[in-house]
């Protein structure tokens, strides 16, 4: 996607040869970001689907809890979704991602990539209940809608000449507000608040998708001259993590609107 026009605005002093070298490196960097993110996404949904399958059964003889007519929870399902362990499963990704961000400077790039994939698996376990609540068709349809929207927003963030850095503080404050409102709604279970959080969440993570894409690109161009392969490797992992979180959250909020409940 990159060309000389995309890098010229960041460093007008570089020669044409140097600009071409940075441009080539930028393409490789973004390919690694999107590739790592995609593998993490596949891992998340594979874990979620597999775990939901192990957690349910249609055989009453193997059941410990009736989920709905003809579908029952197994012992594993009851432990994951109907016991205090569900709180651990719910908040594990949040704790994991904060720990990951705090410790990445002490990791090698290879270790950071493995930790990212471990986080993706934990996220899959955390959202696995969507396969118990929503129909498989509506999940697939929402995923497709999310993928199309994400691609368009990320492309905008990559190609626009508008500086999106001013969005950062506002969007992060919005995310903090969403987390607080979501935790509150666990206890009050307000349908109106659920709708408001979902609508605002879609807007915030749509903005973050464009913002994070531009930020990843800008950071690469600013640091490309140093040739620090270790930093660039970890920057690609953290970039993949940012876009992964944008996609997952956008998907989960859209699912509240587009998903058909079982």
RAGIPE-V750825 format. One record per residue. SS is DSSP state (~ for helix, > for strand, _ for the rest). PSI is psi in radians with two decimals (* if undefined). Layout:
ss/psi
SS/PSI
SS/PSI
This chain:
ss/psi
_/-0.49
_/2.65
_/-3.11
~/-0.57
~/-0.55
~/-0.37
~/-0.33
~/-0.60
_/-0.31
_/-0.45
_/1.48
_/-0.21
_/-0.26
_/2.67
_/2.90
~/-0.66
~/-0.74
~/-0.69
~/-0.70
~/-0.65
~/-0.77
~/-0.70
~/-0.73
~/-0.74
~/-0.64
~/-0.74
~/-0.77
~/-0.72
~/-0.82
~/-0.63
~/-0.68
~/-0.71
~/-0.90
~/-0.62
~/-0.79
~/-0.75
~/-0.76
~/-0.72
~/-0.75
~/-0.69
~/-0.77
~/-0.70
~/-0.72
~/-0.86
~/-0.49
~/-0.78
~/-0.76
~/-0.78
~/-0.77
~/-0.74
~/-0.68
~/-0.58
~/-0.68
~/-0.41
~/-0.21
>/2.79
>/2.72
_/0.01
_/1.91
~/-0.47
~/-0.41
~/0.06
_/2.68
_/-0.21
>/2.34
>/2.08
>/-0.85
>/3.12
_/2.12
_/-0.10
>/2.28
>/2.73
>/2.41
_/3.14
~/-0.69
~/-0.76
~/-0.73
~/-0.68
~/-0.69
~/-0.65
~/-0.19
_/0.38
_/2.99
_/-0.31
~/-0.39
~/-0.51
~/-0.68
~/-0.79
~/-0.63
~/-0.76
~/-0.12
~/-0.79
~/-0.66
~/-0.80
~/-0.74
~/-0.82
~/-0.61
~/-0.71
~/-0.68
~/-0.84
~/-0.63
~/-0.51
~/-0.01
~/-0.54
~/-0.37
~/0.00
_/2.72
_/2.89
~/-0.68
~/-0.74
~/-0.73
~/-0.67
~/-0.72
~/-0.71
~/-0.67
~/-0.76
~/-0.62
~/-0.72
~/-0.72
~/-0.66
~/-0.73
~/-0.73
~/-0.69
~/-0.75
~/-0.67
~/-0.63
_/0.15
_/-0.40
_/-0.26
~/-0.50
~/-0.23
~/-0.43
~/-0.71
>/2.72
_/2.62
~/-0.64
~/-0.77
~/-0.56
~/-0.79
~/-0.74
~/-0.74
~/-0.66
~/-0.74
~/-0.79
~/-0.75
~/-0.75
~/-0.72
~/-0.80
~/-0.76
~/-0.77
~/-0.77
~/-0.75
~/-0.71
~/-0.69
~/-0.71
~/-0.83
~/-0.57
~/-0.65
~/-0.39
_/2.55
_/-0.09
_/2.36
_/2.02
_/0.06
_/-0.49
_/-0.30
~/-0.40
~/-0.96
~/-0.78
~/-0.79
~/-0.71
~/-0.71
~/-0.66
~/-0.70
~/-0.76
~/-0.74
~/-0.68
~/-0.75
~/-0.80
~/-0.78
~/-0.65
~/-0.72
~/-0.75
~/-0.70
~/-0.31
~/-0.63
~/-0.55
~/-0.32
_/0.91
_/2.17
~/-0.61
~/-0.73
~/-0.63
~/-0.78
~/-0.78
~/-0.78
~/-0.74
~/-0.77
~/-0.81
~/-0.65
~/-0.72
~/-0.79
~/-0.76
~/-0.80
~/-0.37
~/-0.80
~/-0.71
~/-0.57
~/-0.84
~/-0.78
~/-0.84
~/-0.65
~/-0.82
~/-0.68
~/-0.75
~/-0.78
~/-0.81
~/-0.75
~/-0.68
~/-0.85
~/-0.68
~/-0.51
~/-0.09
~/-0.59
~/-0.39
~/-0.48
_/0.40
_/1.68
~/-0.64
~/-0.78
~/-0.77
~/-0.64
~/-0.79
~/-0.56
~/-0.64
~/-0.69
~/-0.80
~/-0.60
~/-0.74
~/-0.69
~/-0.77
~/-0.86
~/-0.59
~/-0.83
~/-0.66
~/-0.80
~/-0.86
~/-0.81
~/-0.69
~/-0.76
~/-0.82
~/-0.67
~/-0.70
~/-0.56
~/-0.52
~/-0.49
~/-0.69
~/-0.30
_/2.40
_/2.15
>/2.51
_/*
